[in-house]
Amino acid sequence: MASGKYDACYAQLTADETQRVATFKANKRRQQFVIGRGALRAILRRYCADAAAEFCVNEHGKPALKDAASGVHFNLSHSGSTIAIAVAAQPVGVDIETHKVRRNLQQIADSVFHPREWHPGMWGTEAQQLQHFYRLWTLKEALVKATGQGLSVPLTSFYFDFQSAARPEVHWHKAAERNTEDWLFAQREISTGVSLAIALQSAADDLPLSIHTFEGEHCLTVAND
């Protein structure tokens, strides 16, 4: 990573963010945070007038603009050197994951997926199972991030139905305990072995994805204009 780009992003950090970076022991984590905030501010300038873009977090750690009146929602996700940023006019969540072969894949799947989503032999070869695992994982992560509640929402409290509709539909085990907002989902493998999922609170029929790069870095923006 070019030091000039890192320095330019670092210069945009607030005092609180600078203090936070100083607590990171891993250089990779520092780079992710600094470049992520720089990319986020550059992208948000397209949607709101405040170029400084100060952020806050809710009680579950989801970041948001301090200026709630802007009406701009966003979410971030990191995987390796890739940063995914989703921007929308409604609550939105994004998750990106690099596929990793796991010896305990079945054990993990059994603990977080519903039998309608996953059961042994459901998805053919080991490669197909791994692909479907990350398809589900990113969708679930994107949804709980979009709700603003993160992993305080158990991943087993809902499941995705891929069979009855053209796009994934979510079903809650205890629907009466959940808000009845409409959710729209998009999922794709953006490169070999890298899955991306978006969850957007919307009653629309489709979720158009606009993918951009941030000054040559691997940064994805999913914008709902």
PyMOL commands that set and color helices and strands:
alter all, ss='L'
color gray80, all
select helices_A, chain A and resi 3-10+15-22+27-44+68-70+105-112+126-146+150-152+155-157+175-177
alter helices_A, ss='H'
color red, helices_A
select strands_A, chain A and resi 55-57+63-65+73-79+82-88+92-98+158-161+169-172+183-191+194-201+219-223
alter strands_A, ss='S'
color yellow, strands_A
deselect
rebuild
show_as cartoon
